[in-house]
Every structure is written in C-alpha cells, then in structure tokens.
Amino acid sequence: MIDLVKVYGWRFGKKFTAVKRTCAGIKQGECFGLLGINGSGKSTTFKMLTGEISMTDGNAFVNNYSVIKQLSAVHRNLGYCPQFDALDSLLTAREHLFLYARLRGINRKNIPFVS
C-alpha cells in the first residue's frame, strides 16, 4: 500500500477522511491482520484493497498487480476474511454462489459446472 487515502463526502460541515496516507508492505505468503480502534479505517482499507470501494488517492499492489488497474489479477492473488459474514440476507444460496464466482473471475457460462 502506498499512501492510501479515502475521503468521503461532507460530514458535520467538512470532508471526512477515513484513511489518511496509509503505507504498508507485506511479503508474499504472509498472513496479515490490521488492528485498530473502532473507526480507525481498517474496514475501509480492506474495502479499497479488494476494489469494493475506490481510493481517493494512492495505490496498492498485490504481487505487483495494481488494485486500480489490474483488479482481476489482484483478486486471484489475495485472500480476504471480512469481519462480518459475507452473506446478504436478500440473496438466495444460488445467487451468492453466482456472485462470488463472478467476483473470482469465473465466466458466466462455466458457473453451473463449478462444484
């Protein structure tokens, strides 16, 4: 991560900076956890690393793949375990499988054959 920044729109009359110039380097194969108090930007940082939300500034690389320019390659090289269950109560089991298969880059026509 190189100077990762996330600024949200106006809050209480000013812009809200959730992540401010965060930098880190993690070696290939390492298991990494990010600790901090509530509201310190941990979830926001991982949402940027997975492409769930955009970065305001900075960049991140996974095995030399840019999160901004090569997100599909990043997804193939990154494991992520979110804080909460990654299931949506509005989706069926089949819809969840389809969603996560697409997120992993599996072609639509091949999804019914994935076991």
C-alpha positions as CSV (number, residue, x, y, z in Angstrom):
1,M,0.0,0.0,0.0
2,I,1.4,3.3,-1.0
3,D,-0.1,6.4,0.6
4,L,-3.6,5.0,0.6
5,V,-6.3,7.7,1.2
6,K,-10.1,7.6,1.4
7,V,-12.1,10.8,1.8
8,Y,-15.8,10.6,2.0
9,G,-18.2,13.5,1.3
10,W,-19.2,16.1,3.7
11,R,-19.9,15.2,7.3
12,F,-20.6,17.7,10.0
13,G,-19.7,20.6,7.7
14,K,-16.4,19.2,6.5
15,K,-14.9,16.3,4.4
16,F,-14.4,13.1,6.4
17,T,-11.0,11.4,5.9
18,A,-11.4,7.7,6.8
19,V,-7.9,6.6,5.7
20,K,-5.0,9.1,5.7
21,R,-1.8,8.2,3.8
22,T,-1.5,4.6,4.9
23,C,1.5,2.7,3.8
24,A,2.4,-1.0,4.4
25,G,4.4,-3.7,2.8
26,I,3.5,-7.4,3.3
27,K,5.7,-10.2,1.9
28,Q,4.3,-12.8,-0.4
29,G,2.8,-15.7,1.5
30,E,2.5,-13.8,4.8
31,C,-0.8,-13.7,6.8
32,F,-1.6,-10.1,7.6
33,G,-4.0,-8.6,10.1
34,L,-4.8,-5.0,10.7
35,L,-5.6,-3.9,14.2
36,G,-7.0,-0.6,15.5
37,I,-9.8,1.0,17.4
38,N,-13.3,1.4,16.0
39,G,-13.5,3.9,13.3
40,S,-9.7,3.9,12.5
41,G,-10.2,2.9,8.9
42,K,-9.4,-0.9,9.0
43,S,-12.5,-2.0,7.1
44,T,-12.2,0.9,4.7
45,T,-8.6,0.0,3.9
46,F,-9.5,-3.6,3.1
47,K,-12.5,-2.5,1.0
48,M,-10.1,-0.4,-1.0
49,L,-7.6,-3.3,-1.3
50,T,-10.4,-5.6,-2.6
51,G,-11.9,-3.0,-5.0
52,E,-15.2,-2.8,-3.2
53,I,-14.7,1.0,-2.9
54,S,-12.4,3.3,-4.8
55,M,-9.4,5.0,-3.4
56,T,-9.3,8.8,-3.2
57,D,-5.5,8.8,-3.6
58,G,-2.6,6.4,-3.5
59,N,-2.4,2.8,-4.9
60,A,-1.9,-0.7,-3.7
61,F,-0.2,-3.7,-5.3
62,V,-0.7,-7.4,-4.8
63,N,2.1,-9.5,-6.4
64,N,3.0,-6.4,-8.4
65,Y,-0.6,-6.1,-9.7
66,S,-2.2,-2.7,-9.3
67,V,-5.5,-2.6,-7.4
68,I,-6.6,0.3,-9.6
69,K,-5.6,-1.1,-13.0
70,Q,-5.5,-4.9,-12.6
71,L,-8.2,-5.8,-10.1
72,S,-9.0,-9.2,-11.6
73,A,-5.3,-10.2,-11.2
74,V,-5.4,-8.9,-7.6
75,H,-8.5,-11.0,-6.8
76,R,-6.6,-14.1,-8.0
77,N,-3.7,-13.3,-5.6
78,L,-5.5,-12.1,-2.5
79,G,-7.4,-13.8,0.3
80,Y,-9.7,-11.8,2.5
81,C,-11.8,-12.7,5.5
82,P,-14.1,-9.8,6.4
83,Q,-15.2,-9.0,9.9
84,F,-18.8,-10.0,9.3
85,D,-20.4,-12.8,7.4
86,A,-20.1,-12.1,3.7
87,L,-23.7,-13.2,3.1
88,D,-26.5,-11.0,2.1
89,S,-29.9,-11.9,3.5
90,L,-31.6,-10.7,0.3
91,L,-29.8,-13.2,-1.9
92,T,-30.5,-16.9,-2.3
93,A,-27.8,-19.5,-2.0
94,R,-27.6,-19.8,-5.8
95,E,-27.3,-16.0,-6.1
96,H,-24.5,-16.0,-3.6
97,L,-22.6,-18.7,-5.5
98,F,-23.1,-16.8,-8.7
99,L,-21.9,-13.5,-7.2
100,Y,-18.7,-15.0,-5.7
101,A,-17.9,-17.0,-8.8
102,R,-18.2,-13.8,-10.8
103,L,-16.0,-11.9,-8.3
104,R,-13.4,-14.6,-8.7
105,G,-13.4,-14.1,-12.4
106,I,-15.3,-17.3,-13.4
107,N,-17.0,-17.0,-16.8
108,R,-20.8,-16.9,-16.6
109,K,-21.2,-19.9,-18.8
110,N,-18.9,-22.0,-16.6
111,I,-20.6,-21.2,-13.2
112,P,-23.2,-24.0,-13.4
113,F,-20.3,-26.5,-13.7
114,V,-18.3,-25.3,-10.7
115,S,-18.5,-27.6,-7.7
